[in-house]
Amino acid sequence: MANIRHALDVKRDDDFAKWYQAVITAADLAEESGVRGCMVIKPWGYGIWERVQRLMDDRIKAAGIQNTYFPLFIPLANFEREAEHVDGFAKEMAVVTHHRLIANARGKLVPDPAAKLEEPLVVRPTSETIIGDAMARWVQSWRDLPLKINQWANVVRWEMRTRMFLRTSEFLWQEGHTAHATREEALEETHRALEMYRACVEEDLAMPVIAGEKPENERFPGADETWSIEAMMQDGKALQAGTSHYLGTNFSEAAGIRYQDREGVQQLCHTTSWGTSTRLIGGVVMTHGDDDGLRVPPRIAPHQIIILPMLRDKPEDEAVLTYCEELQAALTGLSTLGEPVRILLDKTPGKPAAKRWDWVRKGAPIVVEIGPRDMENGKVAMLRRDQLWNAENGKPAMQFITREAFAEGASAMLEAIQDSLYQEARDRRDTNITRGMTDWHDVVNFYRKGGKFPGWVEVQWSKPTGAALEQVVERLKDEKLTIRNVAKDGEAADGTCIFTGDAAVERILIARAY
């Protein structure tokens, strides 16, 4: 294989964490804001989030769920009603205590002692408590159920160790909340939301996941059950890409969410909540990025085809630009992956090669260059982002085809890129899940000696609870490991628990994680 000179200075195999940050910078996704743990999401990065949001929102509304908006500030008393819930978020909360600033004797702005709030306000870390108050008002009888709402919002969790998109003090997300008459209906909604996440992340983000139930210690604070989708990153670590929670009647009891049933008896509602966030963008980077930058699956690419006229301040520039506009017109109206093809004719000034590599680093699925010679021959020069290099000569794998042939094949090519990114990621995940270990020491040795990117391990366990589970968690923590979930479609247990030696009841996935 020829030696290839990649676009990034740092390689995944050399320093994955540094590579991740390099991709975010090179792809122009986001930058530091000057406020610890907060980021500015730039147009290309926000454009990807808008695509994810649009596709997810369509799925949410198709399930009969209506969008709402709730306040950013939540009274502290709301959290105090649900002790387990507040315990789960207490260390991450940002709290507002004053409503005015004044200048002190040195001219510095400080909180005005006279403007102290009677009750502190928590900056929204999640909205179960305030939405519970609304549900208690909105639900009176069985006729008001089920109640299904969602909001797209920002939340704040005061993280100590931050990383762009993956773990920030402020991030964007959606949170769905539903109330039901029965446990069975609420559980059905919990699993519907989980399946929606699985379908969206796999089909739209081309990120293969494993859907399953979280163990007791990993449940959302106050939930009876928590279910997740887990994705494997290229460094073998797991990323929790979405969660769906069956909350039982815990929040209903705290907030007074009751309904009068058909017999006139007051009953507590069974509630759910479920959410995904901008950490999905980090997942896209770590699943699909390469040593040249980002590769964006066509379904979520703000622009799927970039047309670059090679303008050189010469008389033929006008004709080249017209030729490019004719190609753009030929592509306009085409559909791929269920939507119109999204095309950008990039007329910004700059050297053609530099512009090409800017789009390569951003991960645009297809980049088309057109210069005077291409125009004369009725052709285009095209790069597929998933097939960037010619392995034989180490040069970009530029394809020269007629303008008509490109226009005819563009839709199918975008579909092929979407599929190839998914298949590549799925094959990598499946290859890096190790099964069959029956001794804890084998797991320890696997991760201590398994190289940089050891992947996941599936083992059998007896589903211990309480103190027995705490012991398991401590053993895992010593090796920087966590239980990810119990796969919904996993094989049945047929042996003994790797931790307790008791008869196993299910199989769990163990991994290092973000």
C-alpha positions, 0 to 999 in steps of 0.5 A, a space after each residue: 500500500 502506498 504511503 498516504 499523507 493524511 489531512 490531520 496531524 494526529 492519528 487515531 492510533 497514536 492518541 485517540 483523545 487528541 485525535 477527537 479534539 483535532 477532528 472537532 477543530 478541523 471539521 469546524 464543528 465547535 469551539 471553546 466559549 470562554 465559559 468552563 465546560 460550555 462550547 460554541 456550536 458552529 454552523 456545520 456542527 449545528 447543521 448536523 444537530 439540526 438534521 438529527 433534531 429534524 429526523 428525530 422530531 419526525 419520529 416523535 410526532 409520528 408517535 402522537 407526541 406533542 412538543 412543549 416548552 418548560 422553564 429553564 429555572 426550577 424551584 428547589 422545592 420541586 427536587 426536595 419532594 423526590 429525595 432519590 431524584 435530587 440525590 442523583 443530581 445534587 452534585 451537578 446542579 447549578 443554583 441561582 440565589 440572587 436576581 441582581 448585581 451591584 458594584 462593590 467598593 472596588 467597582 466589581 460586580 457582586 450579587 446584591 445581598 438585598 436581592 437574594 431569592 426567597 427560594 433558590 432556583 435550580 438551572 434545569 438539569 432535567 425536567 421530571 419535577 416541573 413537568 410533573 407539576 404540569 401533569 398533575 394539573 392537566 390530568 384529572 380523569 382517565 379521559 386525559 390519558 395517555 398524556 404524551 409530550 416532548 421538549 427540545 431544550 438546553 440543560 445544565 449539569 455542572 461537570 468536573 471533567 468536560 469534553 466537547 459534545 460528550 460531556 459539557 456543563 450545558 448541552 442540547 437535548 430532547 426529553 419526552 415525558 408521558 403519563 399512563 393509566 397502567 404499568 403495562 401502557 407505560 412500559 410499552 411507551 418505554 420500549 417504543 421510545 427505546 426502539 425509536 432511538 435505536 432506529 434513528 441512531 442506526 438508520 440516520 446516524 449509521 451508528 450501530 447500537 445494542 439496546 438493553 436494560 441497565 442494571 440497578 446501579 445505573 438506573 436514572 434517579 427515581 426510575 424503576 427501570 432504565 433502558 439504553 442504546 449503547 454504541 461502540 466507538 473506534 477506541 473500543 469504548 462504549 457511548 450511551 447514546 440514548 435512554 428510556 426510563 419507566 418511572 413507575 408511580 414514584 414521580 406521580 406520588 411526589 407531584 400528585 399526578 392522579 386520575 379518576 378511573 372509570 369506576 370513580 376511584 383515584 389512581 396514581 399515573 405511571 410515567 416515563 421519560 426518555 432523552 437523547 442529546 448533542 453527545 450524539 454528535 460526539 458519537 458520530 465523530 468517534 464512530 465515523 471519523 478517520 485520519 482526514 477528519 469527519 465523515 458525515 452519514 448522508 442522512 444527517 449531512 447539512 449538504 450532501 453534495 458540494 460543487 466546487 468550481 475551480 475559479 482562477 480569475 480567468 476569462 473562462 471562469 464565467 463558463 465554468 460557473 455556468 457549467 456548475 450551475 447547470 449541474 446543480 440544476 440537474 441535481 435539484 429535485 432528485 431524492 435520496 434516502 427519502 428526501 430531496 438531495 441537498 446540494 451546495 455550490 460553493 462560490 466562496 473565494 479561495 484556492 480550489 485544493 484548499 477548499 476541497 480539503 476543507 470539505 474533506 475534513 468537514 466530512 461532506 459525503 461527496 465533493 465535486 470539482 469542476 475546472 475548464 478541462 472538465 467542462 470542455 470534456 463534459 465531465 466532473 471530478 468527484 470524491 466520495 468521502 468514504 473512499 477517499 484514497 487510492 491505496 495503490 498510489 496514495 493519491 485522492 481517489 478522484 473519479 472522472 465521469 460525465 456530468 450526466 452520469 454523475 447526476 443519474 447516479 448521485 442518489 444511489 451513491 449517497 445511499 451507498 455511502 450511508 450503508 457503507 458507513 453503517 456496515 463498517 461500524 457494525 463489522 468493527 463492533 461485532 468483531 470487538 465483542 468478546 464472548 465466552 469468558 467464565 472467570 473474572 481474572 480473565 476479564 481483568 487480564 483481557 483489559 490490562 493486556 488487551 492493547 489500546 482498544 480492547 472492546 467489550 466483553 459479554 459475560 453471564 451473571 446472576 443479577 445481584 442486587 443491593 450489597 452484592 451488586 455494590 461489590 460487583 460495581 467496586 470490582 469493575 471500578 477498580 478496572 475502570 469498567 462499567 456494566 453497559 446493559 443486558 441486550 434485549 435480543 441477547 442469548 439466554 444465560 446457560 452457565 454461572 455468574 462470573 462474579 458470584 458463582 451463582 446460576 446466571 440469569 442473563 448476559 451483560 456487556 462490560 466495557 470502558 465507557 465515556 
